Amino acid sequence: MDADESGGNNTFARLQRWYCPNCGELATGYPNRNNITKVECKRCHITMLRKSKGRHHDIIEMFEYVSEC
């Protein structure tokens, strides 16, 4: 067995979809190993982090890109 094999556990990341709270555009992304999904909205360019806290409870953090001019 190789070091990168999971030992027989078949776990697949599911595509997560939600609407941007800022503009309403559909945002989609895959979670990382820590179950955190990072997505940038294509319309308003807000960066969102979605963290799963339970079966029916998610937290969405929104960050705006600010240039240092």
N, C-alpha and C positions, 0 to 999 in steps of 0.2 A: 504494500500500500504506500502511495506517495505521501509526502508531507502536506500537500495542498488538498488532498481528498478529505471529505467531511466524515468519513467513517460510515457511510451508508445512510445518513440522514439526508433526505431529499427536501431541501428548503429552497423555495424560489421566491424572489422578491416580486411582489405584486405591484402593478402600476397604480399609483395614487393620483386621483384627479380631484380638483376642487376649483372653485371660482375665486378669482382675485378679489379680495374685499375692497380694494381701492378702485378698480375700473370694471370689474365683472368679466374679464377675459378668462377663458378656461386655462388652468395651469396643470401640467402633468409632469410626473417625475417618478423615479425609482428610489426607494430608501437605501441607505448604506448599511453597514453591519450594525450600527448603533440604532437602527430604525429611525433615522432622521432623514427627511427628504428636503433637499435644497433646490429651489426653483426660482428662476428670474422671469417675471411677467414680460411677455413680448410686446405688450402695448404701452405700459407705463414704466417699465424697467425697475420695478420694485423687487428686491430679493426677499424671498420668503423661506422660512425654515418651519417644517411641520414635524412635530414630535408627538409620538403616540404615548399617551399616559394611561391608557386602559382600553377596554374593548370598544367603548363608545365615547371616548374622551380624547380629543387631540388638541394640541396647542399650536397655533400658527403665529410665529414672530415675523414682523415685517421690518425691513431695513431699506433705507433710501440711499442711493449712491450720491455722495457729495464730493464734488471735485475740489481740490485744494488750489484755487486760483488766487 
